[in-house]
């Protein structure tokens, strides 16, 4: 097995274990994501109450600002930022 294949399998297993929510973007079928209400900016300051959700690259493909994001079928947010980070994409959200 090539290292890249092993890395992809480990990444997928870790993401599956850490996922804590169902995410639907613009009414599409739900995917698993990691929802967080606290973020840290580039200078290290904690921004309490600023929601974000992390998705795998393929699940976030084509997502742009102002997309509607439904978390766990009950809370609706709007995308205000899209930040790719390696194999994940962080969507910054606003109500």
N, C-alpha and C positions, 0 to 999 in steps of 0.2 A: 504494500500500500504506500502510495506517495505521501510525503509529509503534508501537502496541501489538502489531500483527501482526509487525512486524519484530523487536521486542524478544523476542517469544515464540520466533521462529525462531532468533535468536542464542542465547538461553538454552538452547534444546534442543540446538543444535549444540555449545555449550561443555560442557554436561553430558554429552553422548554421548562427547566426547573425553576428559573427566576420569574417567568411570566406570571403576572398577577391579575390580568384583566383580558376581557374580550374587546376588540377594537373594530368598529365598522367605519369605513371612510366613504363619505358621499353615498351611503346606502348600500355599499358592497357587502358581500358576506363577511362575517367576523373572522379576524385572525387574532392570535395571541400577542400580547404586548406587555411591556413593563411600564406601569403608570406610576408617576411620582409627583407629589405636590411641592417638593423643595428642589431648588437647583442652585448651582454654584457658578458664578460668572467667571470670566477670564482672569479677574484680579483676586479670585478666591472668596468674594463676598457671597454670603448665603442669601438667596432670594426666597423667603418663605412664602408659600401660597401661589407660586408661579407653576402651574401644572405643565407637565410634559409627558410624552409617552415614547418609548423606544420600540422600534420595529426592526425586523430583519430587512436587509436591502430589497429583497424581492417583494416583500409585503408593502413597502413604502414607495415602490417604483411609480413615478408619475404624480405623486402627491405634491401639491403646490399650496402656496399661501391662500387663505380663505376657504380651503376645503373644510367640510363639516366632518367632525370626528365624534362618534358616539361611543362612550365608554360603558361597558357592561350593560348596554341596552337602556341606560337611564339618564346619563349626564351628557349633554351635547356641548361640544367645544368647537372653536374655529382655529385653524392653523395660522399662527402668526410668524412661524419660522421653521425652516427645514435645515437640519444640521447633520450631514453625513459624517459618520465616525467609524471608519473601518468597515466591518460587516454589519453595522447597525446604522439606523437613521433616527435621530431624536427630533420629534415634532414638538415645538413649543406651542402651547395652547392658550387660548383666552376664552372666556365665557361670552 
